Amino acid sequence: MKAAHRTASLFVDPRGNPDPAKLDTVVVKTGSANYFKAMEIKGAIEKGKIPESMDNDGAGVPTFNILALDYLTNASY
């Protein structure tokens, strides 16, 4: 999630001015491993924790929405 936000912060408009994207939704296949991983990450971020860490530091990214779709054919990414 941090890498996606960092990459999006580097976007520029056609004139070269900074135009970062607003990342707020993750699209995954319903019931896939990625769906459950996104749920775990979202839950940790909403509790102010770092996903998959026992540190007491706060999460470095804002929470996001999960759009789970049944008809995706590739559950990998």
VMD Tcl script that draws the C-alpha trace (Angstrom):
set ca {
  {0.00 0.00 0.00}
  {2.83 2.39 0.78}
  {4.46 1.66 -2.58}
  {1.21 2.31 -4.43}
  {0.74 5.65 -2.64}
  {4.36 6.61 -3.31}
  {4.05 5.79 -7.01}
  {0.76 7.70 -7.28}
  {2.33 10.74 -5.62}
  {4.76 11.02 -8.55}
  {2.03 11.47 -11.22}
  {2.09 14.72 -13.18}
  {-0.46 16.41 -15.42}
  {0.22 17.07 -19.14}
  {1.96 20.34 -18.23}
  {4.33 18.63 -15.79}
  {2.67 19.89 -12.61}
  {2.21 17.46 -9.71}
  {-1.13 15.66 -9.98}
  {-1.08 12.76 -7.51}
  {-3.80 10.12 -7.77}
  {-6.21 9.55 -4.91}
  {-6.01 5.83 -4.15}
  {-9.06 4.68 -2.21}
  {-10.18 1.35 -3.71}
  {-8.58 -2.07 -4.15}
  {-10.18 -4.40 -6.73}
  {-9.95 -8.13 -5.98}
  {-11.72 -11.37 -6.87}
  {-14.35 -12.39 -4.33}
  {-13.10 -15.13 -2.00}
  {-9.52 -15.08 -3.33}
  {-6.36 -15.03 -1.24}
  {-5.88 -11.39 -2.24}
  {-9.38 -10.57 -0.99}
  {-8.61 -11.94 2.47}
  {-5.18 -10.26 2.54}
  {-6.81 -6.93 1.66}
  {-9.32 -7.46 4.49}
  {-6.46 -8.12 6.95}
  {-4.53 -5.03 5.82}
  {-7.63 -2.82 5.92}
  {-8.51 -4.02 9.42}
  {-5.03 -3.28 10.74}
  {-4.95 0.18 9.16}
  {-8.38 1.05 10.58}
  {-7.12 0.10 14.05}
  {-4.10 2.35 13.56}
  {-1.66 -0.57 13.40}
  {0.96 -1.59 10.87}
  {-0.27 -4.65 8.92}
  {1.61 -7.88 9.80}
  {3.65 -6.17 12.49}
  {3.70 -6.23 16.26}
  {5.00 -2.65 16.43}
  {2.89 -0.06 18.18}
  {3.56 2.51 15.48}
  {0.64 3.89 13.50}
  {-0.20 2.89 9.96}
  {1.46 5.08 7.34}
  {-1.39 5.04 4.82}
  {-5.09 5.87 4.94}
  {-7.73 3.15 4.86}
  {-9.27 2.03 1.58}
  {-12.40 0.42 0.12}
  {-12.42 -3.15 -1.17}
  {-14.29 -3.85 -4.40}
  {-14.72 -7.63 -4.59}
  {-15.89 -8.85 -8.00}
  {-17.11 -12.36 -8.80}
  {-16.33 -12.32 -12.50}
  {-12.58 -11.63 -12.41}
  {-10.76 -14.55 -14.01}
  {-7.32 -13.99 -12.50}
  {-7.18 -13.87 -8.71}
  {-3.44 -13.12 -8.59}
  {-3.42 -9.34 -9.03}
}
mol new
graphics top color blue
foreach p $ca { graphics top sphere $p radius 0.5 }
foreach p [lrange $ca 0 end-1] q [lrange $ca 1 end] { graphics top cylinder $p $q radius 0.2 }
display resetview
